[in-house]
Amino acid sequence: MFLFDDVFSELDSSRRAYLSGKMKDRQVIITTCEPSGVVGGKMIKVEKGRYF
């Protein structure tokens, strides 16, 4: 299992694509303030302590 805390905001687009490619077939949790950069998977939105 991998946990990435807001890592995509620190990377340029080519490094995001590289890292995303390495995550295939793995269990990964990613937190982000910019969800548009994450493609695929299941998204859980948390707002004011509640998730949807």
mmCIF file as Biopython writes it, N, C-alpha, C and O atoms, coordinates in Angstrom:
data_model
#
loop_
_atom_site.group_PDB
_atom_site.id
_atom_site.type_symbol
_atom_site.label_atom_id
_atom_site.label_alt_id
_atom_site.label_comp_id
_atom_site.label_asym_id
_atom_site.label_entity_id
_atom_site.label_seq_id
_atom_site.pdbx_PDB_ins_code
_atom_site.Cartn_x
_atom_site.Cartn_y
_atom_site.Cartn_z
_atom_site.occupancy
_atom_site.B_iso_or_equiv
_atom_site.auth_seq_id
_atom_site.auth_asym_id
_atom_site.pdbx_PDB_model_num
ATOM 1   N N  . MET A ? 1  ? 0.848   -1.168 0.000   1.0 0.0 1  A 1 
ATOM 2   C CA . MET A ? 1  ? 0.000   0.000  0.000   1.0 0.0 1  A 1 
ATOM 3   C C  . MET A ? 1  ? 0.896   1.234  0.000   1.0 0.0 1  A 1 
ATOM 4   O O  . MET A ? 1  ? 1.907   1.296  0.700   1.0 0.0 1  A 1 
ATOM 5   N N  . PHE A ? 2  ? 0.498   2.204  -0.799  1.0 0.0 2  A 1 
ATOM 6   C CA . PHE A ? 2  ? 1.223   3.471  -0.870  1.0 0.0 2  A 1 
ATOM 7   C C  . PHE A ? 2  ? 0.276   4.588  -0.466  1.0 0.0 2  A 1 
ATOM 8   O O  . PHE A ? 2  ? -0.907  4.563  -0.803  1.0 0.0 2  A 1 
ATOM 9   N N  . LEU A ? 3  ? 0.800   5.566  0.257   1.0 0.0 3  A 1 
ATOM 10  C CA . LEU A ? 3  ? 0.035   6.752  0.644   1.0 0.0 3  A 1 
ATOM 11  C C  . LEU A ? 3  ? 0.818   7.972  0.193   1.0 0.0 3  A 1 
ATOM 12  O O  . LEU A ? 3  ? 1.950   8.196  0.622   1.0 0.0 3  A 1 
ATOM 13  N N  . PHE A ? 4  ? 0.195   8.763  -0.683  1.0 0.0 4  A 1 
ATOM 14  C CA . PHE A ? 4  ? 0.811   9.998  -1.178  1.0 0.0 4  A 1 
ATOM 15  C C  . PHE A ? 4  ? -0.018  11.171 -0.696  1.0 0.0 4  A 1 
ATOM 16  O O  . PHE A ? 4  ? -1.197  11.283 -1.031  1.0 0.0 4  A 1 
ATOM 17  N N  . ASP A ? 5  ? 0.586   12.038 0.082   1.0 0.0 5  A 1 
ATOM 18  C CA . ASP A ? 5  ? -0.111  13.197 0.629   1.0 0.0 5  A 1 
ATOM 19  C C  . ASP A ? 5  ? 0.222   14.429 -0.202  1.0 0.0 5  A 1 
ATOM 20  O O  . ASP A ? 5  ? 1.292   15.021 -0.057  1.0 0.0 5  A 1 
ATOM 21  N N  . ASP A ? 6  ? -0.707  14.804 -1.074  1.0 0.0 6  A 1 
ATOM 22  C CA . ASP A ? 6  ? -0.604  16.009 -1.903  1.0 0.0 6  A 1 
ATOM 23  C C  . ASP A ? 6  ? 0.687   16.067 -2.722  1.0 0.0 6  A 1 
ATOM 24  O O  . ASP A ? 6  ? 1.244   17.145 -2.928  1.0 0.0 6  A 1 
ATOM 25  N N  . VAL A ? 7  ? 1.160   14.914 -3.186  1.0 0.0 7  A 1 
ATOM 26  C CA . VAL A ? 7  ? 2.416   14.861 -3.924  1.0 0.0 7  A 1 
ATOM 27  C C  . VAL A ? 7  ? 2.300   15.483 -5.321  1.0 0.0 7  A 1 
ATOM 28  O O  . VAL A ? 7  ? 3.272   16.059 -5.811  1.0 0.0 7  A 1 
ATOM 29  N N  . PHE A ? 8  ? 1.139   15.380 -5.968  1.0 0.0 8  A 1 
ATOM 30  C CA . PHE A ? 8  ? 1.018   15.868 -7.332  1.0 0.0 8  A 1 
ATOM 31  C C  . PHE A ? 8  ? 1.152   17.379 -7.445  1.0 0.0 8  A 1 
ATOM 32  O O  . PHE A ? 8  ? 1.506   17.880 -8.512  1.0 0.0 8  A 1 
ATOM 33  N N  . SER A ? 9  ? 0.884   18.108 -6.394  1.0 0.0 9  A 1 
ATOM 34  C CA . SER A ? 9  ? 1.034   19.570 -6.463  1.0 0.0 9  A 1 
ATOM 35  C C  . SER A ? 9  ? 2.508   19.974 -6.530  1.0 0.0 9  A 1 
ATOM 36  O O  . SER A ? 9  ? 2.827   21.109 -6.887  1.0 0.0 9  A 1 
ATOM 37  N N  . GLU A ? 10 ? 3.399   19.052 -6.190  1.0 0.0 10 A 1 
ATOM 38  C CA . GLU A ? 10 ? 4.836   19.338 -6.204  1.0 0.0 10 A 1 
ATOM 39  C C  . GLU A ? 10 ? 5.512   18.890 -7.495  1.0 0.0 10 A 1 
ATOM 40  O O  . GLU A ? 10 ? 6.695   19.164 -7.700  1.0 0.0 10 A 1 
ATOM 41  N N  . LEU A ? 11 ? 4.772   18.198 -8.373  1.0 0.0 11 A 1 
ATOM 42  C CA . LEU A ? 11 ? 5.378   17.625 -9.577  1.0 0.0 11 A 1 
ATOM 43  C C  . LEU A ? 11 ? 4.871   18.296 -10.852 1.0 0.0 11 A 1 
ATOM 44  O O  . LEU A ? 11 ? 3.742   18.783 -10.900 1.0 0.0 11 A 1 
ATOM 45  N N  . ASP A ? 12 ? 5.712   18.316 -11.876 1.0 0.0 12 A 1 
ATOM 46  C CA . ASP A ? 12 ? 5.254   18.809 -13.178 1.0 0.0 12 A 1 
ATOM 47  C C  . ASP A ? 12 ? 4.475   17.689 -13.873 1.0 0.0 12 A 1 
ATOM 48  O O  . ASP A ? 12 ? 4.430   16.563 -13.377 1.0 0.0 12 A 1 
ATOM 49  N N  . SER A ? 13 ? 3.868   17.994 -15.012 1.0 0.0 13 A 1 
ATOM 50  C CA . SER A ? 13 ? 2.968   17.046 -15.664 1.0 0.0 13 A 1 
ATOM 51  C C  . SER A ? 13 ? 3.667   15.753 -16.105 1.0 0.0 13 A 1 
ATOM 52  O O  . SER A ? 13 ? 3.069   14.679 -16.026 1.0 0.0 13 A 1 
ATOM 53  N N  . SER A ? 14 ? 4.914   15.837 -16.564 1.0 0.0 14 A 1 
ATOM 54  C CA . SER A ? 14 ? 5.599   14.615 -17.002 1.0 0.0 14 A 1 
ATOM 55  C C  . SER A ? 14 ? 5.925   13.704 -15.817 1.0 0.0 14 A 1 
ATOM 56  O O  . SER A ? 14 ? 5.859   12.481 -15.942 1.0 0.0 14 A 1 
ATOM 57  N N  . ARG A ? 15 ? 6.270   14.283 -14.686 1.0 0.0 15 A 1 
ATOM 58  C CA . ARG A ? 15 ? 6.555   13.462 -13.499 1.0 0.0 15 A 1 
ATOM 59  C C  . ARG A ? 15 ? 5.264   12.891 -12.897 1.0 0.0 15 A 1 
ATOM 60  O O  . ARG A ? 15 ? 5.270   11.784 -12.359 1.0 0.0 15 A 1 
ATOM 61  N N  . ARG A ? 16 ? 4.160   13.642 -12.988 1.0 0.0 16 A 1 
ATOM 62  C CA . ARG A ? 16 ? 2.862   13.105 -12.557 1.0 0.0 16 A 1 
ATOM 63  C C  . ARG A ? 16 ? 2.489   11.887 -13.390 1.0 0.0 16 A 1 
ATOM 64  O O  . ARG A ? 16 ? 2.052   10.867 -12.856 1.0 0.0 16 A 1 
ATOM 65  N N  . ALA A ? 17 ? 2.666   12.000 -14.710 1.0 0.0 17 A 1 
ATOM 66  C CA . ALA A ? 17 ? 2.344   10.892 -15.616 1.0 0.0 17 A 1 
ATOM 67  C C  . ALA A ? 17 ? 3.232   9.687  -15.322 1.0 0.0 17 A 1 
ATOM 68  O O  . ALA A ? 17 ? 2.752   8.553  -15.313 1.0 0.0 17 A 1 
ATOM 69  N N  . TYR A ? 18 ? 4.500   9.918  -15.087 1.0 0.0 18 A 1 
ATOM 70  C CA . TYR A ? 18 ? 5.424   8.825  -14.764 1.0 0.0 18 A 1 
ATOM 71  C C  . TYR A ? 18 ? 4.989   8.112  -13.488 1.0 0.0 18 A 1 
ATOM 72  O O  . TYR A ? 18 ? 4.908   6.884  -13.457 1.0 0.0 18 A 1 
ATOM 73  N N  . LEU A ? 19 ? 4.712   8.874  -12.445 1.0 0.0 19 A 1 
ATOM 74  C CA . LEU A ? 19 ? 4.301   8.291  -11.166 1.0 0.0 19 A 1 
ATOM 75  C C  . LEU A ? 19 ? 2.970   7.559  -11.300 1.0 0.0 19 A 1 
ATOM 76  O O  . LEU A ? 19 ? 2.803   6.471  -10.749 1.0 0.0 19 A 1 
ATOM 77  N N  . SER A ? 20 ? 2.028   8.143  -12.025 1.0 0.0 20 A 1 
ATOM 78  C CA . SER A ? 20 ? 0.731   7.494  -12.241 1.0 0.0 20 A 1 
ATOM 79  C C  . SER A ? 20 ? 0.900   6.165  -12.955 1.0 0.0 20 A 1 
ATOM 80  O O  . SER A ? 20 ? 0.206   5.201  -12.635 1.0 0.0 20 A 1 
ATOM 81  N N  . GLY A ? 21 ? 1.792   6.100  -13.900 1.0 0.0 21 A 1 
ATOM 82  C CA . GLY A ? 21 ? 2.051   4.866  -14.617 1.0 0.0 21 A 1 
ATOM 83  C C  . GLY A ? 21 ? 2.625   3.776  -13.734 1.0 0.0 21 A 1 
ATOM 84  O O  . GLY A ? 21 ? 2.385   2.593  -13.976 1.0 0.0 21 A 1 
ATOM 85  N N  . LYS A ? 22 ? 3.370   4.153  -12.725 1.0 0.0 22 A 1 
ATOM 86  C CA . LYS A ? 22 ? 3.972   3.183  -11.801 1.0 0.0 22 A 1 
ATOM 87  C C  . LYS A ? 22 ? 2.973   2.668  -10.763 1.0 0.0 22 A 1 
ATOM 88  O O  . LYS A ? 22 ? 3.259   1.695  -10.065 1.0 0.0 22 A 1 
ATOM 89  N N  . MET A ? 23 ? 1.806   3.306  -10.654 1.0 0.0 23 A 1 
ATOM 90  C CA . MET A ? 23 ? 0.825   2.920  -9.634  1.0 0.0 23 A 1 
ATOM 91  C C  . MET A ? 23 ? -0.178  1.874  -10.118 1.0 0.0 23 A 1 
ATOM 92  O O  . MET A ? 23 ? -1.012  1.416  -9.337  1.0 0.0 23 A 1 
ATOM 93  N N  . LYS A ? 24 ? -0.110  1.492  -11.383 1.0 0.0 24 A 1 
ATOM 94  C CA . LYS A ? 24 ? -1.060  0.510  -11.903 1.0 0.0 24 A 1 
ATOM 95  C C  . LYS A ? 24 ? -0.940  -0.803 -11.142 1.0 0.0 24 A 1 
ATOM 96  O O  . LYS A ? 24 ? 0.161   -1.247 -10.818 1.0 0.0 24 A 1 
ATOM 97  N N  . ASP A ? 25 ? -2.080  -1.416 -10.860 1.0 0.0 25 A 1 
ATOM 98  C CA . ASP A ? 25 ? -2.146  -2.706 -10.160 1.0 0.0 25 A 1 
ATOM 99  C C  . ASP A ? 25 ? -1.576  -2.649 -8.746  1.0 0.0 25 A 1 
ATOM 100 O O  . ASP A ? 25 ? -1.087  -3.655 -8.232  1.0 0.0 25 A 1 
ATOM 101 N N  . ARG A ? 26 ? -1.636  -1.495 -8.126  1.0 0.0 26 A 1 
ATOM 102 C CA . ARG A ? 26 ? -1.186  -1.353 -6.740  1.0 0.0 26 A 1 
ATOM 103 C C  . ARG A ? 26 ? -2.295  -0.666 -5.928  1.0 0.0 26 A 1 
ATOM 104 O O  . ARG A ? 26 ? -3.162  0.007  -6.484  1.0 0.0 26 A 1 
ATOM 105 N N  . GLN A ? 27 ? -2.249  -0.847 -4.634  1.0 0.0 27 A 1 
ATOM 106 C CA . GLN A ? 27 ? -3.203  -0.179 -3.753  1.0 0.0 27 A 1 
ATOM 107 C C  . GLN A ? 27 ? -2.594  1.157  -3.329  1.0 0.0 27 A 1 
ATOM 108 O O  . GLN A ? 27 ? -1.562  1.196  -2.659  1.0 0.0 27 A 1 
ATOM 109 N N  . VAL A ? 28 ? -3.251  2.255  -3.731  1.0 0.0 28 A 1 
ATOM 110 C CA . VAL A ? 28 ? -2.690  3.587  -3.518  1.0 0.0 28 A 1 
ATOM 111 C C  . VAL A ? 28 ? -3.766  4.521  -2.981  1.0 0.0 28 A 1 
ATOM 112 O O  . VAL A ? 28 ? -4.903  4.507  -3.453  1.0 0.0 28 A 1 
ATOM 113 N N  . ILE A ? 29 ? -3.402  5.332  -1.995  1.0 0.0 29 A 1 
ATOM 114 C CA . ILE A ? 29 ? -4.272  6.392  -1.483  1.0 0.0 29 A 1 
ATOM 115 C C  . ILE A ? 29 ? -3.558  7.712  -1.742  1.0 0.0 29 A 1 
ATOM 116 O O  . ILE A ? 29 ? -2.400  7.894  -1.365  1.0 0.0 29 A 1 
ATOM 117 N N  . ILE A ? 30 ? -4.265  8.625  -2.388  1.0 0.0 30 A 1 
ATOM 118 C CA . ILE A ? 30 ? -3.683  9.924  -2.724  1.0 0.0 30 A 1 
ATOM 119 C C  . ILE A ? 30 ? -4.578  11.013 -2.143  1.0 0.0 30 A 1 
ATOM 120 O O  . ILE A ? 30 ? -5.786  11.017 -2.383  1.0 0.0 30 A 1 
ATOM 121 N N  . THR A ? 31 ? -3.998  11.930 -1.387  1.0 0.0 31 A 1 
ATOM 122 C CA . THR A ? 31 ? -4.740  13.109 -0.953  1.0 0.0 31 A 1 
ATOM 123 C C  . THR A ? 31 ? -4.306  14.265 -1.841  1.0 0.0 31 A 1 
ATOM 124 O O  . THR A ? 31 ? -3.143  14.363 -2.233  1.0 0.0 31 A 1 
ATOM 125 N N  . THR A ? 32 ? -5.257  15.139 -2.153  1.0 0.0 32 A 1 
ATOM 126 C CA . THR A ? 32 ? -4.933  16.272 -3.013  1.0 0.0 32 A 1 
ATOM 127 C C  . THR A ? 32 ? -5.948  17.389 -2.844  1.0 0.0 32 A 1 
ATOM 128 O O  . THR A ? 32 ? -7.109  17.150 -2.513  1.0 0.0 32 A 1 
ATOM 129 N N  . CYS A ? 33 ? -5.500  18.588 -3.072  1.0 0.0 33 A 1 
ATOM 130 C CA . CYS A ? 33 ? -6.394  19.749 -3.108  1.0 0.0 33 A 1 
ATOM 131 C C  . CYS A ? 33 ? -6.803  20.062 -4.543  1.0 0.0 33 A 1 
ATOM 132 O O  . CYS A ? 33 ? -7.678  20.896 -4.776  1.0 0.0 33 A 1 
ATOM 133 N N  . GLU A ? 34 ? -6.166  19.388 -5.510  1.0 0.0 34 A 1 
ATOM 134 C CA . GLU A ? 34 ? -6.433  19.591 -6.929  1.0 0.0 34 A 1 
ATOM 135 C C  . GLU A ? 34 ? -6.800  18.257 -7.577  1.0 0.0 34 A 1 
ATOM 136 O O  . GLU A ? 34 ? -5.946  17.640 -8.214  1.0 0.0 34 A 1 
ATOM 137 N N  . PRO A ? 35 ? -8.034  17.797 -7.436  1.0 0.0 35 A 1 
ATOM 138 C CA . PRO A ? 35 ? -8.403  16.474 -7.949  1.0 0.0 35 A 1 
ATOM 139 C C  . PRO A ? 35 ? -8.358  16.335 -9.463  1.0 0.0 35 A 1 
ATOM 140 O O  . PRO A ? 35 ? -8.380  15.215 -9.972  1.0 0.0 35 A 1 
ATOM 141 N N  . SER A ? 36 ? -8.296  17.434 -10.190 1.0 0.0 36 A 1 
ATOM 142 C CA . SER A ? 36 ? -8.264  17.341 -11.653 1.0 0.0 36 A 1 
ATOM 143 C C  . SER A ? 36 ? -6.990  16.663 -12.155 1.0 0.0 36 A 1 
ATOM 144 O O  . SER A ? 36 ? -6.966  16.179 -13.287 1.0 0.0 36 A 1 
ATOM 145 N N  . GLY A ? 37 ? -5.951  16.617 -11.360 1.0 0.0 37 A 1 
ATOM 146 C CA . GLY A ? 37 ? -4.706  15.989 -11.768 1.0 0.0 37 A 1 
ATOM 147 C C  . GLY A ? 37 ? -4.683  14.487 -11.603 1.0 0.0 37 A 1 
ATOM 148 O O  . GLY A ? 37 ? -3.750  13.834 -12.070 1.0 0.0 37 A 1 
ATOM 149 N N  . VAL A ? 38 ? -5.683  13.920 -10.954 1.0 0.0 38 A 1 
ATOM 150 C CA . VAL A ? 38 ? -5.732  12.484 -10.697 1.0 0.0 38 A 1 
ATOM 151 C C  . VAL A ? 38 ? -6.749  11.851 -11.640 1.0 0.0 38 A 1 
ATOM 152 O O  . VAL A ? 38 ? -7.901  12.279 -11.710 1.0 0.0 38 A 1 
ATOM 153 N N  . VAL A ? 39 ? -6.309  10.830 -12.360 1.0 0.0 39 A 1 
ATOM 154 C CA . VAL A ? 39 ? -7.174  10.169 -13.337 1.0 0.0 39 A 1 
ATOM 155 C C  . VAL A ? 39 ? -7.379  8.718  -12.921 1.0 0.0 39 A 1 
ATOM 156 O O  . VAL A ? 39 ? -6.428  8.029  -12.553 1.0 0.0 39 A 1 
ATOM 157 N N  . GLY A ? 40 ? -8.620  8.264  -12.982 1.0 0.0 40 A 1 
ATOM 158 C CA . GLY A ? 40 ? -8.928  6.873  -12.664 1.0 0.0 40 A 1 
ATOM 159 C C  . GLY A ? 40 ? -9.123  6.659  -11.175 1.0 0.0 40 A 1 
ATOM 160 O O  . GLY A ? 40 ? -8.957  7.572  -10.366 1.0 0.0 40 A 1 
ATOM 161 N N  . GLY A ? 41 ? -9.476  5.442  -10.837 1.0 0.0 41 A 1 
ATOM 162 C CA . GLY A ? 41 ? -9.648  5.097  -9.429  1.0 0.0 41 A 1 
ATOM 163 C C  . GLY A ? 41 ? -10.956 5.610  -8.856  1.0 0.0 41 A 1 
ATOM 164 O O  . GLY A ? 41 ? -11.816 6.108  -9.583  1.0 0.0 41 A 1 
ATOM 165 N N  . LYS A ? 42 ? -11.092 5.483  -7.571  1.0 0.0 42 A 1 
ATOM 166 C CA . LYS A ? 42 ? -12.291 5.918  -6.861  1.0 0.0 42 A 1 
ATOM 167 C C  . LYS A ? 42 ? -11.952 7.186  -6.081  1.0 0.0 42 A 1 
ATOM 168 O O  . LYS A ? 42 ? -10.925 7.252  -5.405  1.0 0.0 42 A 1 
ATOM 169 N N  . MET A ? 43 ? -12.815 8.183  -6.178  1.0 0.0 43 A 1 
ATOM 170 C CA . MET A ? 43 ? -12.584 9.432  -5.477  1.0 0.0 43 A 1 
ATOM 171 C C  . MET A ? 43 ? -13.557 9.549  -4.305  1.0 0.0 43 A 1 
ATOM 172 O O  . MET A ? 43 ? -14.755 9.309  -4.454  1.0 0.0 43 A 1 
ATOM 173 N N  . ILE A ? 44 ? -13.034 9.915  -3.152  1.0 0.0 44 A 1 
ATOM 174 C CA . ILE A ? 44 ? -13.848 10.178 -1.970  1.0 0.0 44 A 1 
ATOM 175 C C  . ILE A ? 44 ? -13.600 11.626 -1.579  1.0 0.0 44 A 1 
ATOM 176 O O  . ILE A ? 44 ? -12.468 12.014 -1.291  1.0 0.0 44 A 1 
ATOM 177 N N  . LYS A ? 45 ? -14.648 12.413 -1.571  1.0 0.0 45 A 1 
ATOM 178 C CA . LYS A ? 45 ? -14.525 13.823 -1.214  1.0 0.0 45 A 1 
ATOM 179 C C  . LYS A ? 45 ? -14.848 13.980 0.272   1.0 0.0 45 A 1 
ATOM 180 O O  . LYS A ? 45 ? -15.859 13.470 0.754   1.0 0.0 45 A 1 
ATOM 181 N N  . VAL A ? 46 ? -13.978 14.689 0.991   1.0 0.0 46 A 1 
ATOM 182 C CA . VAL A ? 46 ? -14.186 14.957 2.408   1.0 0.0 46 A 1 
ATOM 183 C C  . VAL A ? 46 ? -14.352 16.461 2.576   1.0 0.0 46 A 1 
ATOM 184 O O  . VAL A ? 46 ? -13.512 17.247 2.136   1.0 0.0 46 A 1 
ATOM 185 N N  . GLU A ? 47 ? -15.442 16.846 3.215   1.0 0.0 47 A 1 
ATOM 186 C CA . GLU A ? 47 ? -15.714 18.256 3.445   1.0 0.0 47 A 1 
ATOM 187 C C  . GLU A ? 47 ? -16.359 18.432 4.816   1.0 0.0 47 A 1 
ATOM 188 O O  . GLU A ? 47 ? -17.382 17.814 5.111   1.0 0.0 47 A 1 
ATOM 189 N N  . LYS A ? 48 ? -15.764 19.267 5.645   1.0 0.0 48 A 1 
ATOM 190 C CA . LYS A ? 48 ? -16.238 19.534 6.998   1.0 0.0 48 A 1 
ATOM 191 C C  . LYS A ? 48 ? -16.423 18.247 7.803   1.0 0.0 48 A 1 
ATOM 192 O O  . LYS A ? 48 ? -17.401 18.078 8.532   1.0 0.0 48 A 1 
ATOM 193 N N  . GLY A ? 49 ? -15.449 17.347 7.646   1.0 0.0 49 A 1 
ATOM 194 C CA . GLY A ? 49 ? -15.455 16.110 8.429   1.0 0.0 49 A 1 
ATOM 195 C C  . GLY A ? 49 ? -16.384 15.029 7.904   1.0 0.0 49 A 1 
ATOM 196 O O  . GLY A ? 49 ? -16.483 13.964 8.514   1.0 0.0 49 A 1 
ATOM 197 N N  . ARG A ? 50 ? -17.057 15.266 6.807   1.0 0.0 50 A 1 
ATOM 198 C CA . ARG A ? 50 ? -17.956 14.279 6.219   1.0 0.0 50 A 1 
ATOM 199 C C  . ARG A ? 50 ? -17.424 13.886 4.851   1.0 0.0 50 A 1 
ATOM 200 O O  . ARG A ? 50 ? -16.852 14.708 4.136   1.0 0.0 50 A 1 
ATOM 201 N N  . TYR A ? 51 ? -17.614 12.643 4.500   1.0 0.0 51 A 1 
ATOM 202 C CA . TYR A ? 51 ? -17.186 12.204 3.179   1.0 0.0 51 A 1 
ATOM 203 C C  . TYR A ? 51 ? -18.373 11.769 2.346   1.0 0.0 51 A 1 
ATOM 204 O O  . TYR A ? 51 ? -19.383 11.296 2.868   1.0 0.0 51 A 1 
ATOM 205 N N  . PHE A ? 52 ? -18.230 11.940 1.026   1.0 0.0 52 A 1 
ATOM 206 C CA . PHE A ? 52 ? -19.248 11.516 0.097   1.0 0.0 52 A 1 
ATOM 207 C C  . PHE A ? 52 ? -18.602 10.848 -1.072  1.0 0.0 52 A 1 
ATOM 208 O O  . PHE A ? 52 ? -19.292 10.407 -1.991  1.0 0.0 52 A 1 
#
